[in-house]
Structure formats: structure tokens, C-alpha cells
């Protein structure tokens, strides 16, 4: 339910909450300027602190006082005086022409430069270009716009506040709105116990490395030549595991970029030093594309001896025979595929709005055997509800602020290993029959809380009870074990539909493929796994009847 925020200074209280949290848990990581800020901020008048937080929460560093009118703050110019005295805000700052254009509206531009603009109706960007050569100097806002009574303000410590936000959240994609959305009840989070070990950053260099890595990532995303980004990317592995995984991911993305450019040498050079999942498989493929078949085959054999996951094993099974053929090696025996039931449907093309899975669902369903569109929602939700206690176990490095939707190390290779005892305790319920009560209890008690696994909107009480009645505990264990084997890869790829026969306490999963559609790799892996372990699964191929 959406709540009304009665405290008009809610954002100020939340900002102070962050400062207190950082001061309590990260004092040893802060530099002199950050310590001084944490000490000085609470001593300023409330209206000055509120104005400062409003400016921090907005984009950019430049503001007009008239645009900072908030009833609870009062006069923004008066409030800004205290911030200027602290050295955090500058009133009437010197502005370049580009900065001035950020603050002025088009009618104001025409007023300020009326003697210089030939085309007053031109677009703002065109006006800026026309004036740039003549006005290359910087001037105070009051000197640019002498008739204006408004005051320009520049916040000077935005980078410091960004570092504090980074230290609190452990990333730069979450921001101050997390507090507001939580206060309003739009997002709700599991309450996890925090210890002094619950920190995203363990030493100051972790913060510096994150910012360095983030800058490289932004440059790459903005189209800067990858050679320049790679040159500035730290080459040595970080001592922080989750930071290192971010570095490896960026390397992998740069390798993919080189691959799209058909720059095989550069792509291989990047992949060769990258440990991100999939990099070794891409390195083999790049060597093959570059016609360096012998090197590709040597790397292939190394990978076949110890595949990093099922996705790599699947990739190697395709590239291996091709490489062997090119090198004249003996043909490898193909891996025997599991037999999977097939459903062929030919139906009239429906009128109005429709979607393929919905058409098949409605066609197959009947009173004694309902069908639900679930895709990844059902299996993940059952896993998340059964293993809630293990997923949200407060182990060091998993949670370090109150707004986690899931553990920070969710996609780490040792995610299961670090919680082996907790997951074993949860899965033990599948043996003694208590798992149904655990799932029902968490479905009720944790309803609506953010989770990386539970699809609250998709998991209705009816669907949940049918699943608990018709899916054997042994099958649910197999699902959980495969998800835990590789969370990132195995959370997706489940069949689209599930059909229940409540009277017989059985079910069938059904993957739907419309005309011209084909099974994706992750779907093939799940279907093969289910078939290999005796779980009922079928693939439905739909064709449309030809109109007479």
C-alpha cells in the first residue's frame, strides 16, 4: 500500500541516516575531507542542510535559486549563505557560455545577447554555436544577465557526496530515491542483521578502484575507442572479489566489441586475460575465426578437461567437431540426446490480441488439467521461498546496506559454497516433508519483499497450492540443485507452461515454439536436464491453419 510521507524533511533525515551509517561502519576508509564533512553537516541550520540535500539529489552542479523553492526550506538564498560559509556551495559563480546556457531559457538568451544574435528563433544549440567564438571568457552569472534578480548557485562537493553514496550502496546505480521508494512502501526489503564485517569496501583502495573502473566503463559505453579504455583499465586483479568480477565483466564486454569489429587479434588478447564466464569459449571461437586452428584446438582440449559450466560444455560440443574436421582429426562421437515428448498443434489464427504461449495454454487447458504460463517464475519462486533463510543469510560481504534486493555475491562462483550449511538445512525439508509448510509460511510472511528469486505477481495462491500438490519433492530438489550450481545461468530457460492434473498429483512442463521459432541454448539445457532426471517435459510446436 502506498503511504503518505508526513515528515516534510524525510529526505534530510535519510541523508543523515546515510552519513551516520558510514561514520559508524566505514570511518577507517574515509579521508580527511570526508571526515570533516560528516562532522560539520549536522551543525548547520536545518533549512541549509535541507537545501544542500535537495541539490545533491538533483542532476548537475548548477542551479537557479528560483528553481529551489520548497515550502519547508523557505528562502533558498538565505539557506545557501550557510552552505557558502562552509565552502560547499558558491553563490553567483563564474560561468562559461555553455554553463550559462544550462541555466537560461530561450527568451532570456535573446534578452542577454540581443545585440549579437542574428537568428533569435534558432534552436538553443545553434544559438550557442553562433556565440561561442565571441564569448570564450567566463563571467559571474550577475555579469552575464545584469537585469536578472535571480541567483545562481554551484554545488562544489558533489564528487564527495557521490563517493559517500558509493560507500553506502556499494555501487553507483542506486541513489537517494531508494529511501523514498522504501518510505512510500513501493519497495520493501528483507531486514538483515549487519555486523562490522558487512561492508562492501574493506579498504580505501577498493573505493578508488571502483571509481577508476566506473570511469572506464562510462567511457566505453559512450563510444570511446576501446584501445584507450583498455590502456587505462587496471591490469592487475583486485583484492576485492566482487570488484574483480566487475573488472572481468568489463574486459569481456570489450572483447565482444572487438569481436563484432572482426578484430580477432585484439579480441583474443582481451579474452586471454579475462576470467569472466564465457571468455574462454569466445577465445576458442576467435582463434577459429582467425584460422589459428591448432591453438584453438589446444585451448578446446583444456576446456573439455574441465568445463566451467554447462553453457561452456554446450558451446564446446558444437565447436569441437568443427575444429576436429578442419584439422583432420577423427570424428568425435555425438553426445546422445535425451528423448523429449513432442506436441504438434495446428490451430486457426486467432483474431484480436493474442500471444503464442497464451493460445497454446488456452487450447490445452481443461477443467481437470489447468495450464499456467510460468516460464522462469514458478521454479525460481519455489526455490526462493524454500531457501529464503539461506539466500538472506547475513554472511560477510553479502549485505552492506538496508536496500539489497539480494546478496551482493549472488552470481559469484562460490555463492552456494559460502552458504552450504544454510542451503542444506533448507533442502532437508524436502526429505522430511516440512518443505510445504516452509514455503507457505514464507509466502505469507515475506509477501512483497524484494527477492532475486520470488515473482510475487506471478505466484498466485492457486498456482502455489497446485505446484505443492503435484510436483514431487524429488523434482523440486533437482530444480534447486541446478539453480545453485550456476545461479546466473540457470535462473532462466525454464519451459513456458506447466499443466497440472490434481487428481493424479502429476504435472508436465511445456516449452512452446511458434512458426519459425527455435529452442534457445538455455532452454535446451533445462529440457535436457529435466528429461535426464525423469521429470515430465514436452516441446509444443505450433503451426497456423491455412485459410481456405
Secondary structure, DSSP 8 states (H G I E B T S, - for coil): -------TTHHHHHHHHHHHHHHHHSGGG--HHHHHHHHHHTTS-HHHHHHHHHHHHSSSSEEEGGG--BTTTB-HHHHHHHHHHHTSEEES-EE-HHHHHHH--HHHHHHHTTTT-S-TTS-HHHHHHHHHTT--S-EEHHHHSTT----EEEES-HHHHHHHHHHHHSSSS--THHHHHHHTTSS--------TT--S-SSHHHHHHHHHHHHHHHHHHTT--HHHHHHHS--S--SSHHHHHHHHHHHHHHHHHHHHTT-HHHHHHHHHT--STTHHHHHHHHHHHTT-HHHHHHHHHHHHHT-SSHHHHHHHHHHHHHHHHHTT------------EEEEEEE---SSS--HHHHHHHHH-BTTB-EEE-TTHHHHHHHHHHTHHHHT---TTT--STT-SS-TTTTSTTTTGGGHHHHHHHHTHHHHSTHHHHHHHHHHHTTT---SS--TTT--HHHHHHHHHHS-HHHHHHHHHHHHH-HHHHTS---SEEEEEGGGTEEEEEEEE-TT----HHHHHHHHHHHHTT--EEEEEEEE----
